[in-house]
Amino acid sequence: MDALEHLIGGMGTGLLALLAVLWLALTAAACLVGAGLWLLPSALHAVRAVADRERTRLSRWGPEIIGPAAPPAGLRAALADRAVRREVRWVCAHALFGLLLGLVGATLPLNAAHDVTFPLYWRLLPESEATAALGWWTVRDWPGALSVTLFGVLSVAVIVLCAPALARLQAWPGRRLLGPDAGTDLVLRVAELTATRAAALDAHATELRRVERALHDGTQNRIVAVTVLLGAARRALTRNPGEADAVLERAQEAAEQALAELRAVVRSILPPVLADRSLPDALTALAADCPVPCRVDTDVPGRCPASVEATAYFVVAEALSNIAKHSGARDAGVVVRRVDDRLYVEVRDDGRGGADERNGSGLTGIRRRTEAHDGTLELASPPGGPTTLKVTLPCGS
């Protein structure tokens, strides 16, 4: 049962809390002779360590509990800090009630197991030891042994019914005293939104630089070549009309190349297939153009917001580009699922692995685009492979 696991886990932190309380008591006693001030920082550090462990434990079984960002600097600041005072109150309460409830949670199943299996071995026990688990009932015959078993069954029922309530009672002081002050969640959310806005601006600036670079290095050069060739053809018409046709043909080819590059730039901003058809169709087209054999598995009922689809397309396009350039993979796969108000994108390959955001492989751009939509990114790429990139995007209901 989860509740018993919670209770026993709380017993562990209760033992640590008891040690911290004893250390605090020793420090307080030492203050009477003037030596406690030297011990107080270590005692408060012990309290903070136990409190952080309890926060981690409680966060695994329910809403996350966020602790103070850093311990106060200086003894006076620590004593004046409200979070420290609340931690001291919690450690005293948990050392008593949390440990007691944990002991109850640990012993009740053992007692129930003793009573349920009692008829199997009671005849082997000395008469003075043939008792129920709690020792209040001495058994001398089979009806008494079966009665102990019945009591054990009732104990199991009590455990099933009462253990969740005991676990909640044990966790209540920690959730009340170790949580952040009122308004902390709002401050953290504002900080998160500020970072997300900065990431969105960075991603936008990076995209503008990419478009500018593509236009400057490609399309602009082609158009300049067309202008030069048209000037040469005009001069050839007056000097040698026979050469003008060849020059005009070269100018036409340059103009067609400039138009193709311009179309590529436009498609990279928002692919027409994404706007005209659907995200699965756009991803299928991406996979078809990938040099590495790639399978696409999509389950996206309906349409997502255009910005979300564009981000998912960018993630897959950048990931497949990385696979083709860096992974040495022989096979790749793209899985896209929409579940409720979340869009899940997974790109994997069987390449050499070792992908790292710090190596300039485009992963930083993927993370920025993802976080700009309040999404998450997970990368698993051990040396030797395989590499799996998972992105989650909120897409509305």
QUIKA-V612362 format. One record per pair of residues at least 24 apart in sequence whose ideal C-beta (glycine too) atoms are under 8 Angstrom apart, sorted by the first residue. I is the first residue (numbers start at 1). GAP is how many residues later the second one is. D is the distance in whole Angstrom. If there is no record, write none. Layout:
i;gap;d
I;GAP;D
I;GAP;D
This chain:
i;gap;d
1;158;8
1;159;7
1;162;6
2;59;7
2;165;8
3;102;8
3;160;4
3;161;4
3;163;7
3;164;4
4;101;5
4;105;6
4;155;7
4;159;5
4;163;8
6;55;6
6;99;8
6;161;4
6;164;7
6;165;7
7;94;6
7;95;5
7;97;7
7;98;3
7;99;7
7;156;7
7;159;6
7;160;5
7;163;6
8;94;6
8;97;6
8;98;5
9;48;5
9;93;8
10;47;7
10;84;8
10;88;5
10;91;7
10;92;5
10;95;8
10;157;7
10;160;5
10;161;7
11;87;7
11;88;6
11;90;8
11;91;2
11;92;6
11;94;7
11;95;6
12;90;7
13;37;6
13;40;6
13;41;5
13;44;6
13;81;7
13;85;7
14;80;6
14;81;6
14;84;4
14;85;3
14;86;8
14;88;5
15;84;6
16;34;5
16;37;7
17;33;5
17;37;8
17;73;8
17;74;5
17;75;8
17;77;4
17;78;4
17;81;7
17;82;7
18;77;4
18;81;6
19;27;8
20;26;5
20;27;5
20;30;5
20;71;5
20;75;7
21;70;6
21;71;6
21;74;4
24;64;7
24;67;8
37;38;7
40;35;6
41;34;6
41;37;7
44;27;8
44;34;6
44;40;6
44;44;8
45;26;7
47;37;8
47;40;5
47;41;6
47;44;5
48;36;8
48;39;6
50;41;6
51;36;4
51;39;6
51;40;7
51;127;6
54;36;8
54;40;7
54;120;5
54;124;6
55;119;7
55;123;5
58;113;6
58;116;5
58;117;6
58;120;7
61;110;7
62;109;8
62;113;8
65;109;7
65;110;7
65;113;6
65;114;5
65;115;8
66;113;8
66;114;5
66;118;7
66;119;8
66;122;7
67;111;7
67;113;8
68;112;8
82;99;7
83;98;8
86;91;5
86;92;7
87;90;7
87;91;7
89;88;6
90;83;6
90;84;6
90;87;4
90;88;6
93;80;5
93;84;8
94;79;6
94;80;7
97;72;8
97;73;7
97;76;7
98;72;5
98;75;7
98;76;8
101;65;5
101;68;6
101;69;4
102;68;7
104;62;7
105;58;6
105;61;6
105;62;7
105;65;8
108;47;7
108;50;8
108;51;5
108;55;8
109;50;6
111;41;8
111;44;6
112;40;5
112;43;4
112;44;5
112;47;6
113;39;8
114;38;7
115;33;5
115;34;6
115;36;5
115;37;3
115;40;6
116;33;6
116;36;4
116;37;6
116;40;7
117;32;8
117;35;8
118;27;6
118;30;4
118;31;6
118;34;7
119;26;5
119;27;6
119;29;8
119;30;6
122;26;8
195;176;8
196;175;6
196;176;6
196;178;6
199;168;8
199;169;5
199;172;5
199;173;5
200;168;8
200;171;8
200;172;4
202;166;5
203;162;7
203;165;4
203;166;5
203;169;5
206;159;6
206;162;7
207;62;8
210;58;8
211;54;6
211;57;8
211;58;7
214;47;7
214;50;8
214;51;5
214;54;8
215;47;8
215;50;6
218;40;8
218;43;4
218;47;8
219;39;5
219;42;5
219;43;5
219;46;7
222;32;5
222;33;7
222;35;5
222;36;3
222;39;6
223;32;8
223;35;5
225;26;8
225;29;4
226;25;5
226;28;5
226;29;5
226;32;7
229;25;6
270;36;8
270;40;6
271;42;6
274;35;6
274;36;7
274;39;6
275;31;7
278;25;7
279;24;8
279;25;7
279;30;5
279;33;6
279;34;7
279;57;7
280;56;7
282;27;8
282;31;5
283;29;8
283;30;7
283;33;6
283;51;6
283;53;7
286;27;7
286;30;6
286;31;6
286;34;6
287;33;7
287;45;8
287;47;6
290;30;5
290;33;7
290;34;6
290;42;7
291;33;5
292;28;7
292;31;5
292;32;6
292;35;8
292;37;5
292;38;7
292;39;7
292;40;5
292;57;7
293;37;7
293;38;6
293;39;7
294;26;7
294;37;8
294;38;4
294;39;7
294;40;6
295;37;8
295;38;5
295;39;7
296;37;8
296;38;5
296;40;8
297;36;7
297;37;7
297;38;5
297;39;7
298;36;8
298;37;8
298;38;4
298;39;8
299;37;7
299;38;5
299;39;7
300;36;6
300;37;7
300;38;5
300;43;7
301;37;6
302;36;8
304;34;7
304;39;6
304;91;4
304;92;7
305;90;6
305;91;6
307;66;7
308;35;6
308;65;6
308;85;5
308;86;8
308;87;5
311;58;5
311;59;7
311;61;8
311;62;6
311;64;8
311;82;6
312;24;7
312;31;6
312;33;5
312;79;7
312;81;6
314;52;7
314;55;6
315;30;6
315;32;7
315;51;5
315;54;7
315;55;7
315;74;8
315;76;5
316;29;7
316;31;6
318;44;5
318;47;6
318;48;5
319;28;4
319;43;8
319;47;7
319;70;5
320;27;7
321;41;7
322;33;7
322;39;5
322;40;5
322;41;7
323;24;8
323;26;5
323;28;7
323;64;8
326;25;8
326;29;7
326;35;6
327;24;3
327;25;6
327;26;8
327;28;8
327;58;8
327;60;6
328;24;5
329;56;8
329;58;8
338;57;7
340;57;7
341;53;6
341;54;6
341;55;6
341;56;5
342;50;6
342;51;7
342;52;6
342;53;7
343;49;7
343;50;4
343;51;8
343;52;5
344;46;7
344;47;8
344;48;6
345;45;7
345;46;4
345;47;8
345;48;7
346;42;7
346;43;7
346;44;5
346;45;8
347;41;8
347;42;5
348;38;6
348;39;7
348;40;5
348;41;7
349;36;7
349;37;6
349;38;5
350;35;6
350;36;5
351;34;5
351;35;7
351;36;6
352;31;8
352;32;7
352;33;6
353;28;5
353;29;5
353;30;5
353;31;5
353;32;4
353;33;7
353;34;5
354;27;6
354;28;8
354;29;5
354;30;8
355;24;6
355;26;4
355;32;5
356;25;8
363;26;8
366;25;7
